Amino acid sequence: KDIPLPLPIFLVLLPVASSLSALGPPPLHLRAATGPGSAAQSSAKAPLSIPTPCQMGGKAAVDGLRAWMASEGLEAVIITSDDAHQSEYVAECDSRRAFVSDFHGSAGTAVVLKDSAYLWTDGRYVLQAGKQCDPGVWQVKQTMPKGGANLPEHLAEILPPSSKVGIDPFLVPVNTAKTLDAKLKAKGHELVALEANPVDPLWSGRPPPPNGKVTVQPTERAGASVAEKLQQLRDKLSSLGAEGQVVAALDEVAWLLNVRGSDVSFNPVVISYVTVTAGEATWYVDGAKLDEEVRAHVAGAGVSVKPYGDFGADLSAACASLKSVLVDPARSSWAISRAIAAHAGTCAVVERLSPVCEAKAIKNEVEVRGIEEAHLRDAEALARFFCWLEAAMAAGEDIDEVSAADKLEGLRREQEGFVGLSFETISSYGANGAVIHYKPSPGACAKLGDDSLFLCDSGGQYLDGTTDVTRTFCFGTPTEHHKRCYTLVLKGHIALSSAVFPAGTTGHMLDILARAPLWTAGLDYRHGTGHGVGAYLNVHEGPHLISYYPRDTDPAIKLGMTSSVEPGYYEEGGFGIRIENVAVVVAAKTSHKFGGVDYLTFKPVTLAPLSAKLIDIAMLSSDEVEWVDDYHARVWDSVSPRLDGQAKDWLRANTLPLVTQVLGESVS
């Protein structure tokens, strides 16, 4: 369940306009507020020849898009997963790709042509997409394979000569826009920035925009005030030669202003922008979401509040007087970059990683303490859940994937500071475990049994931290194949968790440590190995990533960052295995510092026993056995004081030394 490389997305570099409003309709959640034919769309060209709106999407939506494409002279239209802030997870009203394709994973791009349609997604979702997409309409393709063409190359090859391809410019980050534009132009095609999104008029019953209230994240939990964060940002912008920045990513806005929201499920963010210059900071947000406490909170740091809809015109006006504005090309829409570029004679676009993203990723001491405390409370809920689940299964109770997930959520809700889940619980038994981001549905899910494996990937949002943990169980007698595969995954988990590496090392360099044991058996997994985790923010956080695939910009793993460590193995039609902890990057104790470089390592903050029943201890080295025993001793010491009764007994039994658990031998 990690963040892969960004999916290829698409844009054409057309002549720039003088403001965002001239580029097309306003940012997407404003379109959702009123629907087709509304004042929000009146300034933009309405799609032509739209047939009767449909509520279910799928084939009817594809047919509607094709009718519209014919009227516009387009050979293809691309529907991305993004919102106007390039979010991984979006509000329901922005789930256009899901509406069109019936695929509900968080990452994917739909491409509709006159006589074919493609759904591109990464390895986490290929099996899920194959199940959810109508095979009579969609061909599912995996992006970023180790060989073969990706979406830009594939689309450029299959289009008729001199084709035009349409896309909504608000839903495309700058860097992926340039990639596809180059690939299409090389084959003589043109990518057209649409003036209005063609899906919106088709979507009958589209959900309204979110309107949840915003809350303050106090300094005693954030570890730094808004004023301090703004000064840090201004100092960094000055050193980079930028006079201002557009902060578009929703988690960056929340972190910078020490606020939290509820506009996106599982992610405590509010749909908004922030602009920062040397003398001003402005928050563009729906004012109805702010109470007096929130307004006073940001005003005290010198931040003014303006309506979300004013952002485009204000940006254009500001660019008339600024010499340069920083835009993160991976986290800002191409429409924003183009609006700044309209003032190319006086205002330059500085494209680089957002300084806010960099600062947010490195947790301060207060945030680290909060993360540790949140994981301790989460560990209590996990121990009580695992104890209950094993007892219920042993007693022959009728437990299915949904009821197991509901029980775990209920136990988390009993913990102090719990706000909600950090993502939908992946509660998967047997073959469902091989669907990496499987989502069980009431009445259509599997019952847990004793003849396969149960994979549970879950997490919580607490006021002081975000958790993400995966454990794999067997309630019967595992096969030798189960044990061998689990132990290979465990060996990779230990190798990465215990790695000591010099400062400057990237996640791509470290990824092989987790895969190497699986590779010895000719096995692998189709997802990355680690992602950053927010401090009561998004469960997937950049800019760092532990992944097999290299990136053009691959930030180093730094002291104070968080990362999941989550190798796995998935056998289609059989079972899934994943072992995931969240860890904090800490200083390593080394006898030397070659070249004066500091050395780093990972400290797990997730505290939940591993499944000794699934471990083939003969496959582990003495150092690996020691790592497991030390980890389990830490779990017992940290979590047992919070437990009593059967849950405490369960934790004791499952944190004993491995030779005792696996072989029944006592340890003196």
N, C-alpha and C positions, 0 to 999 in steps of 0.2 A: 504494500500500500504506500508506495513512495511517489514522489513527483518525478516524472520522466522529463526528458528534454521537451521544450515547447513543440507542440505540433506545428507542422508547416502551415502558415496562413498567408493571406493573399491581398494584394493591393496594386493599384497602378498609380504611378506618380504623374498626376495630371496637373495642369496649371493651377497654382495656388490661388485661394480666394482671400479676401481681406479680413474675414472673421470666421469663427466656427459656424455661425448661423448660415453663412453663405455656402458652407461645405455640405450642408444637408440638415436633417432634422436634429432636434436637441438630443442630449444624452438619453439613453434608452429608457430609463425608468420614468422619465417625463412623458415619453410616448405612451407608456403603459397606463399613465394616469387617465387618459381620456380616450384612447383608441382611435381607430381610423376615422378620418374626416374631422378630427378635432382641431382646436386652435393650435395645439402643439405641432400639428403636421401641416397647418395651412400655408406656412411659408415654404414648404418643400413640395416638389413635384410628386403627386400621388401616383402610385403604380396603376397602370392601365389594364383594362380587361380582366379584372379580378373576378373569378366566379364566386358562387355562394360560399360564404365562410363556413368552415367546418370545425367541429368541436374536438373530434378525435385525432386529427392529424393523420400521420401515416400516408398511405397511398393517395387519399383525397387531397392532402396538402401538396404532395408531389405533383399531382395532376394540375392543381391550381398554379403552382410555380411554373410549370411548363407552358401553360396558357399565357401567363404573364411574360415569360421569357420570349415567346414568339412575338408578342406585341412590342417588345423593346429591342428586338434584333439581337438577342443574346444567345450564345450557344450553351452557356452554363451559368449557374449561380452557386455561390459558395455560402453555406450557413455555418458559422463558427459556434463554438461553445461560449465565447466571451460575452461579458457585459461591457459597458463603456469604460470600465476600470481594469479590464484585462484580468478579472478574477478567475481563479480556478473553479470555485463554487459560486453559483449565481442565485439571485432571487428567482422565485418561480416565474415571475412575469418576463424574465430574460432567458428562459429556457427554450429558445427557439429551435435549436438543433434537436433537442429531445422531442419537441412537438412534431417536427417534420419526420424524424426517423424512427421514433419509438424507442430509441436507445437512450438509457438514462444514466450512463456513466458520466463522470465529471470531465473526461477528456475525449474529444472527438470532433471531427469536421465532416460535414455532409456536403457532397458535391452532386448537384442535380444537372444532368445534361438532357438533351432532347429525347434520347432513347435509352438512357442508362442512368444509374445513380450509384454513388460510392459512399461508404462510411469508413473513414480512416480513423484508426485509434491505435493506442500503444498496447504493448503486450499484456498489461494488467487487465484489459477489457475485451480482448479478441473473442474469448469464449462467450462472455456476456452479450456482446454485440451480435454474435451469431445466433444467440437464442432470442434476442429481443427484436431484431430487424426482420422485416418481411423479406424472405429470400426471393420472392417474386418481384421485388422492387429494388432491393439493395444488394450490392456486393461489398462484403466487409474486407478491408485491407489493413494490414498492420504497418504502422509508420515506424521509421527508423530500424529497418531490419539490418542484419549484419551484412547483407548483400542484396542487391536489387534496387529498384527505383523507389523513391518516396513520392509523396503527392505532387509536388511541383513538376518533377520530371514526367511522371505518369500522365498528368493532365495535359502538359504541353505536347506530348506525343500523340494522344488519342483525339485531340480536337481537330476539326476540319481546318484547312488553311485560313489564316487571317480571322480567327475567331475572336469574339468579345466575351469576356467573363465578368460577371457582376459580383460585387461584394459591398457590404455596409462598412464604410471607413471608420465608424466609431467602434467597431468590434474587432479591430486588428491592431496588434502591437507593431511598432515601427520596424523592428528588426526583421520580423517574418514577412512584413510587407515587401521589403526590399528584395528578399530572397525569391519570392514567387514572381515579382515583377521582372526580375532579371531572367528567370527561367522561361517565362512566357514570351518576353520580348525576343529572346534568342531564337524562338521558333516562329516569330512573326505574328504573335497574338497580342491582344490588348486586354488589360485588366481595367474595368470600369468602376469607379467609385459611385455607388448608388446614392441617389438623393433621398430615398426613403426605403425602409426595410420592407421587402415584399412579403415576409411571413406575417407581419402584424395584421394586415387586413384579412388574412385567411383564418386567423385564430379566433374563432368564436368562443366566448367565455374565458378569455385570457385573464389570469389572475390580476388583481389590482397591485399597484406598487406597495412595498412594505412601508409601514408607518410606526414602527416600534420606537419607544422612547430611548433617549441617550442617557447614559449614566457617567459619572466621574470615576476614573481610576485614580484613587488618591496617591499622593507622593509616597506615603509609607508603604504602598505596594509597588508603585512604579520605580522607586529608587532614585528618581530625578524629576524635577519640576518641568513644566512646560517651558518656562522662561529659560531654564538651563539647556533644554534640548534645542530650542530655537537658536540660542547663541552658538551652540556647538555646530548646528547646521550652517548658520551664517558664516562662521569662521571657515568651515570647509568649503563653502561656495566661493568665498573670497580667494582661497588658495587655488581653486580650480579655474579662476578667471570667469566665473559666472555671476551675473548680477541678480539672478533670481532662479527659483525652481517651481515647477508644477509638481505637486505631490498628488498622484492620481491613484495609486494602489490603496485599497481600503484599509488594510492592516497598517500601512505606514501612516495614514491619516490618524487612525486610532492611537497608535503608539506615540506619535509626535505630540498630540493634543491631550494625552492621558484621558481618553474617553473610550467608552465601549458602547456598542449598539446591538441591535437584533434584526438587522435588515436581511441577513443571509443565514439560512439555517446552519446551525452548528458553529458559525463563525461570528464572534461578538463585534461586528463592525457596523458602521453606518455609511450609507451611500453618500459620498461627498468628495469634494476636492479641497486642497489647501494650496495657496500660492504664498511664497515667501520671498521677500526682497530684503535688502539691508535695513530698510526702515519700516516695513509693513509685513503683516501676516494676515491673510483673509481666509476664512472658512466658508465654503459654499455648500450649504446644507439646507434641507427643508426645516425651516424654523419651528414648525409645529412639533417637531421631535424633541425640542430643547425646553427644559424647564429653567427656572431662574437660577438654580444652583449651577447648572451647566453653563449658562450664559455668563454668570459671574466668574466661574472658574476660568474660562478662556479669556474673558475681558481682563482679568487680573494679570495675564501674561502678555497683554497688548495685542490680542487676536480679535479682529473684527469679524462679525457674522453677516453674511449676505445670502440672498436666496440662491439655491442651486442653479436655477435657470439663468442667473446673471454671469455665470462663469465664462461663457464663450466671448461675450462682448467685452467683459473686463480684461480678459487675456489679450484680446486684440488691441485694446487701448493701452495696456501696459507695455506691450511690445513696441509701441511707437516711441517710447521714451527709454527703454532698456537696450543695452548693447548686446546682451547675451542672456539666454534662459536655458537652464539645464532640464533636460527631459530624459528619463530612463527609457531607452528604446524597447526594453522587454516588458515594461510596466505602464506604458502610456500609449494611447491610441494614435494611429497615424494621423487622424484628424487634428489632434492637438499639435503634433509636430508640423503639420502643413499650415496651420493657422499662424504659428510663429514664423515659419519660413516665408509667409506672405510679406514680412518686413525684412527680407533678406538684405536690403540695402543698409539697414540700420541695426537690426537685431539678429544675432546668430543663434542657431540651435546648437547647444552643447549636448551631445549624446554620450552618456556614460551611465554606469550603475548608480542608482540613487544613493546619496550619502545617508538618507534615512534608512534605507534597507540595510546598509552595512552596519549602522549603529544599532539598529533594532536586533540584529542577529547576535550581537555580543552582549550577553546578559550581565548586568551589574550584580553586585553582591546581594542586594535586596531581592532582585528577581530570582537569583539562584536559590536563595533560602525559601522563597515562596514556592518555587518549582519543587524543591525537595519536600516541603510540607504537603503540597498537594498530592504528590506521589505517595507519601505515607498514608494519607487518608484513603487514597485510591487503593492502596495495597490492602487495607483493612477490608474494604468492600470486595476486592478480588478473592481474598482468603475465605470470607464468608460464603461467597458465591461458589467457589470450587468445592468447598466442603459440602454445601447443600447439594450441588449437582452430582457429585460422586455418590453421596448417600442415596439420593433419589433414584439414580440409575441402578445402584445395587439392590434397591428395594423393588425394582421393576416398575417404577412409576412411568406414566406416559408423558414424556417430555419431548417437545419438538423445538425446532430452531428458534421460532418466535417466542415461545414461552421461556426458553432459556435466556434470550436477549432481554426480555421484559423483566425477568427476575434480577439480572445483573443491574439493569438501570434502576430498579427499585432500591437495591442495596446502595448504589451510589448516591441516590437522592437522600439517603439518611445521613450522609456525611456533611459536616460543616462546610459552608462556602460553596457547595455544589450549585452550579447554574444550569447545566444541561450537558448533553453528550457533545463530544468534539467531532463526531462523525457518526453515521448510521452504523450500528454494531454489525459486524460481519460474523454472523453465527451460522456455521456451515458444517454439515455432516456428510461424510462419504464423498461422493463425486462432486457435490456442491463445493467442497473445499478447494477443488481445482479451479473454480471460477474466482479469480484473485480478489475481485471486489463484489462478491456475491451479496445479494440483498434478499433475505427471506421475506415471504409474504404470508400473512395469515390465511390459513386454509389451503395454501399451495406450497407448503414447505415440508422438509423431511423430518421424520421422527428420529431422535437420537437412538442409537443401538450399540451393540457390543461387538460388531463385526468389522468396523472400520474406524476412522479417526474423526475427531471433532476439533475443528479449528475455530477459535474465537478471537477476533481482532476488535478491540473496543477502546474507548477513551472517554474522558470527562473534561468538561470545562469547570474549573474552580476559580474563585475570585483571585487566587494567587498563583494559578498555574494551569497548564494544559497537559493531559496525559494521553498516551497512546501505547497500547500493549497487546501483544499477541502470544497466546499459548495454545499448544496442540495436545490433545488427550486421546487416550484409548480406554474405554470402559470395559473392555473384555481382554482377550489375550492377543497382543499384537503379533503380526507375522514377522518373520525374519526380515522380509523386505521393508516393512514399516520401520523396524528398528534400525536397519542399515541406513535408510534414507534420513530418518530423524537424526541419527548420530552424525551423519555427514553435514547436515544443516547446523547442528550444534557445534561441530568443530569449526565451521566457518564463522559462526557467531562468536565463539571464544577467540579465534585468531584476530578478528577485527576489534573486539572489545578490549583485548589486552595489548593491542599494538602500541608501540612507542615510536613516534615519528617526529622529524624535525619541523620546526615552524616553517611555513611556506608550502607544506605538502597539501595537495588538493584531494578532494574526495575521489576523483577518478583514479589517482595513484593508489588509493587505499582499497578500492573496490575488489580487486583481485584476491585480497586476503580472505574475503568471505566466500568467494566462488571456488577457490582452488581445491578444497576437499571434494566438492561435488564434481569438479572437472575430472578428478582422478577416476571417477566411476562413469564418466561420460554424461553427467547430468548438469543441469543449469536451471535458472529461473528467469522469467521475462519481466522483471521489474528492477528498479534501482535498489540499492542496499540501504540507503539512509537519506533522510531529509531533516531539515531544521524543524523545531517545534516551538511555537510561540509561548509567551508568558501571559496566560489568559488572553490568547489571540488565536490565530489560525493554526490548526494542527499541522499543516504543511507550510513551512516557512523557508524562504531563500535568504541569501542568494546561493548558499553552499548546497552541495548535493553529493552524495556518495553513489556513483553510477558507473556502469561499464562503459557508457558512451561518453567520449570526450566532448567538451563544449568550447566554443570560441572564447567565451569568458568563463573561466572556472575558478572562482575565488578559493583561496586557501582556507583550510580548516584552522580556526583561530581560538585562542584561549577564551573561555567564556561562552562559546557557541554551544548550542544543543544539537544533538542529532539522534535520530533513531538508528538502531542497528538491527536489520531485519532480513537476513537471508531466508530463503525458503525453497521448497520443491513442490511441484504440482503435476500430478499424473492424471491426464484427462480421462474422465470416466471412472476414476478410481478414488483419489484422495488428495488432500492438500496438507502441507506442513509449512509452518512459519514460526520462527522464534524472534520476538521483537521486544527490545528494551529501548527506552529513551536514556541517553547518556549526556553528561556535561563534559566539555573538553577542559581538562585540567593540566597543570604542569606535571611532567613526569620526573621522577627522581632518577637521575643518571649519574654515573661516576665521572663522566666527562661531558664537555660541551664543545664538540668539534667545530672549529670555526667561529666560536662564540655564539652559536645558535642555540636557542632554547628548544627543549624537546617536550612533546605533548603526549597525552594519552586520554582515554575515555573513562569516566566514572559513571557507572549505571545508576540512575535514580529510580528506575522501575524496580519494584521489590515484590516479585511473585515467583514461587517455586517452578522449576523446570519439571518435566515429566520423566522421572527416573525409570518408569516402566518401559519407556520407549528408547532408553539408552542402551546400546551395546557397549558395555564398559571395556571390553577387550579391544575396541577400536580407538579408545582414548589413550593418550600418553599420560604419564604421571603428572606432568604439568597441567594438562587439561582437566584431569580428575581434581587436582588441587584447586584449579580455578572454580569449578562447580561447587566444591565443598566450601570454599571461602565465600562465594556468592550466597550460598544457602545459609551459611552461618550469619552473614550480614542481614539476610531477610529475617531470620529468626530473631536476632537481637533487636532489630528495628521495629518489627511488626507485632511480635508476640505480646508486648505490654498492652496493646490495643485490643486484644482478643480474650475470650474466655470460653469455657465449655468445649463443645465439640469442634468449633472452629480453631481453637488453640491447639487441641489435640491433633487435628488434621495438619496444621502448620508444622507441628513438631515432627510428625511422621514423615512429612514431605521435605524436610530440610535436614534430615540426618545425613551423615556421610554417605557417599554413593555406594561404597562397598557394603554398607549396612542395608540400604534400600534395595540394591540390585542383587547382591549375593547373600544377604542375611548375615554377614560377618560383623562382629562387634569391633569397635575401634577403641584401643586402650588410651 
